[in-house]
Structure formats: structure tokens, C-alpha cells
Amino acid sequence: MADGPLAGFRILDLTAVISGPFCTMLLGDFGADVIKIESPEGDSMRRNVGPKKNGLTAAFLNFNRNKRSVVIDIKKEHGRDLVRRLAVKSDALVENNRPGVAERLGIGYSDIRRANPKIVYCSICGFPPKGRYANFPAYDPVIQGYSGMAHIQGAKSGQPTAVKMALADKVSGMTAALSVVSALHAARARGVGQYIKVPMLEAMMAFTANDSIYEYTFIPEDEFKGTAPKSSTLDPFRTADGWLTIAPFTDEQLRRLCDAVGHLEWYDGVDNRIERGRGIMRGLAKLFLEHPTAHWLPILERADIPCGPVHNYDTLLTDPEIVANESFQIYEHPAAGKVRTVNPGARFSETPARMWRTPPKLGEHTEEVLREFGIDRTQVEELRAGKVIN
């Protein structure tokens, strides 16, 4: 049973692919009862992405733990009516259809609100509501480009570069999850639900801009362009056998760093702060090549310099810190066998966030959930005979 901070809340999940499922998975990690409503074909992530074992893809497993699966054909009127009935006894609904689709189906916010005025209804979409892109479809690479993220990543080379993961999808999902939790609190405190729209573009800009818009913060911005550092994050340094990262961002850290590697003159011998920093980085780039990573890290750690190795998953999964903290979990899935998953990123002292329900088989909980919502066995059989449910 769930014992997380959201235990007792019930979420209807009408999402697919990544942004929506990531949002609802986070809510499930924190204890909410997430009911994933799928078409008879199921979420496309069950079939289309990544390696597959016994009919289940790694992609689906990695975004759909802590959920129950109910198959409802919402293309049929009885299916849409069933969604509205489930909404009556739910606290929130999350969907990430193309704008206008839920409304055309009769399960948009106004339809669901009539059934349950206290419902928190969250829509994840591509773009904000005004302008010619308002109803346009969007996927992660489009949003990374439009938001400026690809430009920021490729600034040194001059070629825009996408982050090699579904960053915009996951940022949007996290934004939506935080928004749903906040609205659930307001619903409990004030007795009213509300509609939340999370445009991926705005979520991504809100995530990206704070530390990349320095040159445009003050208005007029013309006199400040070109005065901000090109990047506040140092790229990894190559060593004799691999890579390491450092983050010495204060003058005191830079001085300790130079002292630790035996070149205090890099710091004391240059008055101009900018030139001093550039010189230190050039010196380190050559120096680190002389010894392996395992030689340098203890030296940097003793000097209290923020530092660390550069992992791939082969090395990350066996890193002593990761193993000691049990940051990954291996569980037994009834169909896929042994499966590895990463733990939720927050540790609660009293209401732990955890995986308490394995990712579901398609339609695994249809009858169980419908009976919990008060739909009797005869109605369930009628819905099944009409192929409204599985």
C-alpha cells in the first residue's frame, strides 16, 4: 500500500508517451492512486520505443510505475461517459492530447467540471494559448529548439545542439506534477478545483531562462549584451584514462585548486580576474592529462574543491556512492522479470516516496477499478460486450 505524502488522492491519467506519464508517475511515486486510462491498443510507448522483453518496452516500464491500467475506448460514447463517471470520485485528471481533442470528445475541463466541481484538471500541450502555434503539435526536439535550449547547448560550436534526452518532456511533466500538487492543496483548502494548462514551451523557458538570460535581464539590454559569461558550467576535463568535472566558482576555491595541483602561481601571478580564470583552465586542461582520474580526485577532494568523475551507466551503476545509497532499485516484474529503476529524487522522513506498484499490463486493473467506483458486475459485462472496456 502507498504511504507517501499523496496517499489518499486519486488521479485519472489520460496521457501517453513521456510528458504526461512522467507527471503521473511522480504523483504515483508520492503515493497517489494513479489510474491510467488506455485505449484498446494501449499507450504507444508499450510498443514503439527501446528494447523489449516479453512484450514490454523499457520505455513504458520507466515511465509507468505506481499506476493501474484500465482500458476504455473513449472513441465510443459509453467510454466517454465512463470517464466522466470515474471523474466524479477522483481528485485530479491529467491529459496531454493535442489541444481541442479532449473538448471534442466531451471530456474537456468544462465537461469534467460539471461532473465534479472540485476536480483539478491539468492539460499538457505544446504551446501557449495565443498565436498561430496554439493548437500545433509539439515534441521534445521542437521545444528544445524553440525555447533556446538547443542554442545554449551549442553556443561554443555555433551549431544548435539538442540535449540527448527528452528534456522538454520531463521538465513539462515535473512542472505539471508540481502544479497538480499545488492545486490539490488549494482544492482542499478552498473547496474548489481548477483548470491548469502547462504549455511545454513555457515550462521549458521557465526552466532554462533564469541562468541564461543575464544579458537580457536589465532593460534596455543593449549595453549588457556580451557582458555575461558564456557558460556558468565547465565542461569535463580529460585525464590520462578518462574524464573528471570540477566546479570552482569562488576565488577562494580557485586559489585552493591551484595550490592543490602545485601551481599557485597560476592564481597569484595574474591580477585580472577573467584572464586569471582562463589561464587556470588552460593550465588544468594540460595538467590533468598527465595522470588518471583516480589520481586527481583525492587531491581535489582534500582541497575541498567541488569535483567528481564523469560516469556512463556501466560505471555509474557500480559507483560506491550510488550503491551505498541504493539509488537504483531492482524489482521483479510479473512479465518482464528482473527490472532496474531509478528511485524517486526526494527522501521523506515520514512519508517515503517509493515504487509500491509495478508498471501494469494493459488493462490489468479494468474490472478492479470499475467495481471500486461502484459499477456493478452486470454493467461491467455490458461494457465489455460492447467493447467499451477490455
QUIRA-V301225 format. One record per residue. N is the residue number from 1. PSI is psi in whole degrees, 0 to 359 (none if undefined). OMEGA is omega in radians with two decimals (NA if undefined). BURIAL is + if it has 16 or more other ideal C-beta (glycine too) atoms within 10 Angstrom, else -. Layout:
# QUIRA-V301225
N/PSI/OMEGA/BURIAL ; N/PSI/OMEGA/BURIAL
This chain:
# QUIRA-V301225
1/151/3.13/- ; 2/139/3.01/+ ; 3/20/3.13/- ; 4/176/-3.06/+ ; 5/343/3.12/+ ; 6/12/3.10/+ ; 7/133/-3.11/- ; 8/344/3.07/- ; 9/144/-3.14/+ ; 10/128/-3.06/+ ; 11/128/2.97/+ ; 12/126/-3.06/+ ; 13/105/3.09/+ ; 14/45/-3.06/+ ; 15/166/3.11/+ ; 16/169/3.12/+ ; 17/246/-3.00/+ ; 18/307/-2.98/+ ; 19/309/-3.14/+ ; 20/310/3.11/+ ; 21/326/3.09/+ ; 22/318/3.08/+ ; 23/307/-3.06/+ ; 24/331/3.05/+ ; 25/318/3.10/+ ; 26/317/3.11/+ ; 27/321/3.08/+ ; 28/321/3.09/+ ; 29/325/-3.12/+ ; 30/10/2.95/+ ; 31/353/-3.14/+ ; 32/149/3.03/+ ; 33/102/-3.07/+ ; 34/121/3.14/+ ; 35/108/-3.09/+ ; 36/112/3.14/+ ; 37/118/-3.08/+ ; 38/154/3.02/+ ; 39/168/3.09/+ ; 40/333/3.11/- ; 41/340/-3.14/- ; 42/166/3.04/+ ; 43/134/-3.09/+ ; 44/337/3.11/- ; 45/342/3.06/+ ; 46/335/-2.96/+ ; 47/329/-2.74/- ; 48/346/-2.93/- ; 49/125/2.97/+ ; 50/183/-3.13/- ; 51/154/-3.06/- ; 52/142/3.09/- ; 53/123/-3.14/- ; 54/41/3.05/- ; 55/1/-3.13/- ; 56/130/3.11/+ ; 57/152/3.04/+ ; 58/324/-3.11/+ ; 59/314/-3.14/+ ; 60/315/-3.12/+ ; 61/322/-3.02/+ ; 62/349/-3.14/+ ; 63/9/-2.99/+ ; 64/28/3.01/+ ; 65/166/3.07/+ ; 66/39/3.11/+ ; 67/157/2.95/+ ; 68/141/-3.10/+ ; 69/127/3.08/+ ; 70/125/3.10/+ ; 71/119/3.07/+ ; 72/128/3.09/+ ; 73/96/-3.07/+ ; 74/1/3.00/+ ; 75/346/3.12/- ; 76/145/-3.08/- ; 77/319/3.11/- ; 78/327/3.09/+ ; 79/317/3.11/+ ; 80/322/3.08/+ ; 81/323/3.13/+ ; 82/319/3.09/+ ; 83/316/3.13/+ ; 84/324/3.11/- ; 85/320/3.10/- ; 86/326/-3.13/+ ; 87/334/-3.13/+ ; 88/324/-3.08/- ; 89/25/3.12/- ; 90/158/-3.14/+ ; 91/330/-3.09/+ ; 92/157/3.05/+ ; 93/135/3.11/+ ; 94/131/3.09/+ ; 95/151/3.10/+ ; 96/41/3.02/+ ; 97/165/3.01/+ ; 98/139/-3.11/- ; 99/134/3.11/+ ; 100/338/-3.08/- ; 101/311/-3.12/- ; 102/321/3.13/+ ; 103/316/3.13/- ; 104/330/-3.14/- ; 105/350/-3.11/+ ; 106/22/3.08/- ; 107/28/3.04/+ ; 108/180/-3.07/+ ; 109/315/-3.09/+ ; 110/323/3.12/- ; 111/315/-3.10/+ ; 112/325/-3.14/+ ; 113/326/3.08/+ ; 114/326/3.12/- ; 115/328/-3.09/+ ; 116/96/-3.10/+ ; 117/341/-3.10/- ; 118/3/-3.07/+ ; 119/141/2.94/+ ; 120/119/-3.04/+ ; 121/118/-3.07/+ ; 122/125/3.08/+ ; 123/123/3.02/+ ; 124/124/-3.10/+ ; 125/181/-3.09/+ ; 126/312/-2.94/+ ; 127/161/3.10/+ ; 128/167/-2.95/- ; 129/345/-3.12/- ; 130/148/3.10/- ; 131/171/-3.01/- ; 132/345/3.11/- ; 133/0/-2.99/- ; 134/319/-3.11/- ; 135/17/-3.05/- ; 136/146/3.08/- ; 137/156/-3.14/- ; 138/139/2.99/+ ; 139/169/-2.98/- ; 140/310/-3.09/+ ; 141/325/3.12/- ; 142/316/-3.11/+ ; 143/322/3.08/+ ; 144/320/3.12/+ ; 145/313/-3.06/- ; 146/324/-3.05/+ ; 147/347/-3.08/+ ; 148/350/-3.11/+ ; 149/316/-3.12/+ ; 150/323/3.09/+ ; 151/316/-3.14/+ ; 152/317/-3.11/+ ; 153/328/-3.09/+ ; 154/16/-3.01/- ; 155/320/-3.08/- ; 156/319/-3.09/- ; 157/341/-3.06/- ; 158/0/3.11/- ; 159/118/3.11/- ; 160/137/-3.04/- ; 161/127/3.10/- ; 162/143/2.97/+ ; 163/135/-2.97/- ; 164/56/3.01/- ; 165/171/-3.14/- ; 166/63/-3.02/+ ; 167/312/-3.10/+ ; 168/322/3.08/+ ; 169/313/-3.06/+ ; 170/323/3.06/+ ; 171/318/3.11/+ ; 172/319/3.12/+ ; 173/318/3.10/+ ; 174/319/3.09/+ ; 175/317/3.14/+ ; 176/318/-3.14/+ ; 177/315/3.09/+ ; 178/321/-3.13/- ; 179/319/3.13/+ ; 180/315/3.12/+ ; 181/317/3.13/+ ; 182/318/-3.14/- ; 183/328/3.06/+ ; 184/321/3.07/+ ; 185/316/3.13/- ; 186/322/3.14/- ; 187/320/3.11/+ ; 188/321/-3.06/- ; 189/325/-3.01/- ; 190/347/3.10/- ; 191/13/-3.14/- ; 192/143/3.04/- ; 193/187/3.11/+ ; 194/168/3.14/+ ; 195/131/3.12/- ; 196/127/3.01/+ ; 197/127/3.12/+ ; 198/91/3.05/+ ; 199/129/-3.14/+ ; 200/321/-3.11/+ ; 201/314/-3.12/+ ; 202/323/3.09/+ ; 203/319/-3.12/+ ; 204/320/3.10/+ ; 205/322/3.11/+ ; 206/327/3.12/- ; 207/322/-2.97/+ ; 208/321/-2.81/+ ; 209/328/-2.95/+ ; 210/319/-3.12/- ; 211/15/3.08/- ; 212/5/-3.09/+ ; 213/18/-3.10/- ; 214/319/-3.09/- ; 215/346/-3.09/- ; 216/10/-3.11/- ; 217/312/-3.14/- ; 218/142/-3.09/- ; 219/134/-0.02/- ; 220/148/-3.00/- ; 221/350/-3.01/- ; 222/318/-3.06/- ; 223/350/-3.09/- ; 224/349/3.14/- ; 225/135/3.13/- ; 226/359/-3.09/- ; 227/346/-3.13/- ; 228/152/3.05/- ; 229/144/-3.14/- ; 230/332/3.10/- ; 231/141/3.07/- ; 232/4/-3.11/- ; 233/127/3.12/- ; 234/138/3.01/- ; 235/156/3.09/- ; 236/153/3.09/- ; 237/139/3.07/+ ; 238/140/3.03/- ; 239/185/-3.11/+ ; 240/334/-3.10/- ; 241/7/-3.11/- ; 242/228/-3.06/+ ; 243/158/2.97/- ; 244/162/3.09/+ ; 245/147/3.02/- ; 246/157/3.11/+ ; 247/66/3.11/- ; 248/93/-2.99/+ ; 249/357/3.06/- ; 250/158/3.12/- ; 251/321/-3.13/- ; 252/320/3.10/- ; 253/318/3.12/+ ; 254/320/-3.14/+ ; 255/317/3.11/+ ; 256/322/3.14/+ ; 257/311/3.14/+ ; 258/319/3.12/+ ; 259/318/-3.08/- ; 260/324/-3.11/+ ; 261/5/3.03/+ ; 262/24/-3.13/- ; 263/60/3.13/+ ; 264/337/3.14/- ; 265/336/3.08/- ; 266/328/-3.13/+ ; 267/307/-3.01/+ ; 268/339/-3.02/- ; 269/1/-3.10/- ; 270/124/-3.09/- ; 271/319/-3.09/- ; 272/123/-3.02/- ; 273/317/-3.10/- ; 274/313/3.14/- ; 275/324/3.10/- ; 276/312/-3.14/+ ; 277/317/3.13/+ ; 278/319/3.14/- ; 279/319/3.11/+ ; 280/316/-3.11/+ ; 281/322/3.08/+ ; 282/318/3.12/- ; 283/317/3.14/- ; 284/322/-3.13/+ ; 285/324/3.10/- ; 286/320/-3.05/- ; 287/316/-3.08/+ ; 288/335/-3.14/+ ; 289/344/-3.04/- ; 290/341/-3.08/- ; 291/161/3.12/- ; 292/166/-3.12/- ; 293/318/-3.10/+ ; 294/339/3.05/- ; 295/318/-3.01/- ; 296/322/-3.02/+ ; 297/314/3.10/+ ; 298/324/3.11/- ; 299/314/-3.14/- ; 300/321/-3.13/+ ; 301/318/3.12/- ; 302/330/3.10/- ; 303/4/3.12/+ ; 304/42/3.09/- ; 305/126/3.06/+ ; 306/122/-3.06/- ; 307/169/3.10/+ ; 308/166/3.08/+ ; 309/165/3.02/+ ; 310/111/-3.03/+ ; 311/152/2.68/- ; 312/179/-3.06/- ; 313/333/3.07/- ; 314/321/-3.12/- ; 315/327/-3.13/- ; 316/317/-3.06/- ; 317/341/3.11/- ; 318/4/3.12/- ; 319/131/-3.08/- ; 320/322/3.13/- ; 321/317/-3.12/- ; 322/318/3.13/- ; 323/315/-3.11/- ; 324/324/-3.11/- ; 325/358/3.14/- ; 326/49/-3.08/- ; 327/338/3.01/- ; 328/151/-3.13/- ; 329/140/3.02/- ; 330/127/-3.13/- ; 331/166/-3.14/- ; 332/115/3.08/- ; 333/138/-3.06/+ ; 334/335/3.14/- ; 335/320/-3.03/- ; 336/353/-3.11/+ ; 337/216/-3.11/- ; 338/130/-3.09/- ; 339/139/3.07/+ ; 340/138/3.06/- ; 341/153/3.09/+ ; 342/142/-3.12/- ; 343/158/3.05/+ ; 344/151/-3.01/+ ; 345/16/3.14/- ; 346/143/3.13/- ; 347/114/3.13/- ; 348/135/-3.10/- ; 349/329/-3.04/- ; 350/330/-3.08/- ; 351/78/-2.97/- ; 352/140/2.98/+ ; 353/132/-3.07/+ ; 354/172/2.98/+ ; 355/116/-3.13/+ ; 356/359/3.10/+ ; 357/126/-3.12/+ ; 358/155/3.12/+ ; 359/137/-2.97/+ ; 360/153/2.89/+ ; 361/155/-3.12/+ ; 362/121/3.11/+ ; 363/16/-3.06/+ ; 364/329/-2.99/+ ; 365/16/-3.03/+ ; 366/302/-3.08/+ ; 367/320/3.14/+ ; 368/313/-3.10/- ; 369/315/-3.11/+ ; 370/320/3.12/+ ; 371/323/3.08/- ; 372/327/-3.12/- ; 373/8/3.03/+ ; 374/12/3.11/- ; 375/118/-2.98/+ ; 376/169/-3.03/- ; 377/323/-3.14/- ; 378/316/3.10/- ; 379/321/3.12/- ; 380/316/-3.14/+ ; 381/323/3.10/- ; 382/318/3.11/- ; 383/322/3.11/+ ; 384/319/3.12/- ; 385/326/3.12/- ; 386/5/3.14/- ; 387/31/3.01/- ; 388/325/3.06/+ ; 389/171/3.14/+ ; 390/none/NA/+
